[in-house]
Amino acid sequence: MIAYGESDIIYIVISKYKYGGGVETVARFIHHFISMYAKRCTRKNMVKNYIIYKCHINQKQALKKNDLVNESQICINVFPIPVLEDVTYNIKYVSKIFNISKKYPNEKFVVIANAEEGLGCLLLKIIFKQRMKYIHVSHGLWRYVLSLRRKYEGFKFKIASLLVQPILDLMENMPLYFADKIIAVSNKLKQDLVATYKLPARKVSVIYNCIVDNFVEIEKSKARRILNLPQDKKVLLMVGRDIFVKGIDIGTKVFSKLDRDDVILVIVSDKKKFINRLLQEYGIDESRILLYDYVDQKKLNLLYSGADVLLFLSRYESFGLTPLEALASGTLPLISRNCGVAEVLLLNRDLYEILVTTLDEKDILNRVLYLLNLDHEEYRKIVREAKDLIFRLYRITMYKYREVLLP
């Protein structure tokens, strides 16, 4: 709880990009929550609400053109150079917030930073002292992700990641020690944070991620018609840039053992080189695979709706919004126990038993076959139960953010 009495409050959410994965979705959810709260505020407790995000030089004009930047949304330009762009962004948003503080010299500040974008908040704490409360939202540990990626990436990546890891560790752990409160997106992540960085458990609150984007269910036959997917086939879907961390290699191997000609695999990933290597290694006919590079949210919604089963088999995932997006689109996911989102399904034990798997290939194969063989009524019943769970999650998440953020 942030106690500021009757002072006016300026909320500032530090995001990464405007759109993207879980980090960006959480930032937009917090901004959305505070905006709802601000509308109900009395004059005594007036709230101003900003969200700051970064974009590459070549993206800024597109953002302006699409009217994505308004008074409460601040876009900061950075050059697309790994690590350096994060350092630059941290420095620039400190300057932006300092300028905002000049407009509101008497107000209190609550700054909510996400992932590795919290380093600049250390300087802000020095500048504003008791005038500012700093809340850090942790989305995972880089050291875990990089150690997994080194197992399949090339030699250049291995050397580069070893060189940048100390910088990423600094950007990740320093904000944790100086934050007034830490939000972890799953219990699994909280345990990792407390064990890795020796943080007091009482400082870390668990608040699950929740989707706020407009993922809606589209009739399966309609989605497939738009995407030109076959109507007479079963469709497995995998989404993820990181082949090894996201378990796309596991899903591809399981698909190769699926002795059914009526099933195709759709993969959304920009790692085509690695995927083609997997297809050769597992002897998969390319006619049974459809590859998509980057897709926008509208097309992703169609892909979710057009699929029969989403495979989400991550080796490490602090949360993972993809299964929730698929469920909102009317498609059942099969989720690895290594994913924080699996904890959400514990709210409904029956769903957990159906939709959560180990990474044992036989277990995955059996569960995939079970989901593919469900009749229409059974399938729809599970989808309805899962959608009810998503709605419960939304209410729980809103309640927990109210506890942590509001005065």
HELIX and SHEET records of a PDB file:
HELIX    1   1 GLY A   22  LYS A   39  1                                  18    
HELIX    2   2 ARG A   43  ASN A   45  5                                   3    
HELIX    3   3 ILE A   57  GLN A   59  5                                   3    
HELIX    4   4 LYS A   60  LYS A   65  1                                   6    
HELIX    5   5 LEU A   84  LYS A  103  1                                  20    
HELIX    6   6 ALA A  115  GLY A  118  5                                   4    
HELIX    7   7 GLY A  120  PHE A  128  1                                   9    
HELIX    8   8 LYS A  129  ARG A  131  5                                   3    
HELIX    9   9 TRP A  142  ARG A  149  1                                   8    
HELIX   10  10 PHE A  155  PHE A  178  1                                  24    
HELIX   11  11 ASN A  187  TYR A  197  1                                  11    
HELIX   12  12 ALA A  201  LYS A  203  5                                   3    
HELIX   13  13 LYS A  220  LEU A  227  1                                   8    
HELIX   14  14 ILE A  248  SER A  256  1                                   9    
HELIX   15  15 LYS A  272  GLU A  281  1                                  10    
HELIX   16  16 GLU A  286  ARG A  288  5                                   3    
HELIX   17  17 GLN A  297  GLY A  306  1                                  10    
HELIX   18  18 THR A  322  ALA A  328  1                                   7    
HELIX   19  19 VAL A  341  VAL A  344  1                                   4    
HELIX   20  20 LEU A  345  LEU A  347  5                                   3    
HELIX   21  21 ARG A  349  LEU A  355  1                                   7    
HELIX   22  22 GLU A  361  LEU A  372  1                                  12    
HELIX   23  23 HIS A  376  LEU A  405  1                                  30    
SHEET    1   A 7 GLN A  73  VAL A  78  0                                        
SHEET    2   A 7 VAL A  47  HIS A  56  1                                        
SHEET    3   A 7 ILE A   9  ILE A  14  1                                        
SHEET    4   A 7 LYS A 108  ASN A 114  1                                        
SHEET    5   A 7 MET A 132  SER A 138  1                                        
SHEET    6   A 7 LYS A 181  ALA A 184  1                                        
SHEET    7   A 7 VAL A 204  VAL A 206  1                                        
SHEET    1   B 6 ILE A 289  TYR A 292  0                                        
SHEET    2   B 6 VAL A 263  VAL A 268  1                                        
SHEET    3   B 6 LYS A 234  VAL A 239  1                                        
SHEET    4   B 6 VAL A 309  PHE A 312  1                                        
SHEET    5   B 6 LEU A 332  SER A 336  1                                        
SHEET    6   B 6 VAL A 356  THR A 357  1                                        
END                                                                             
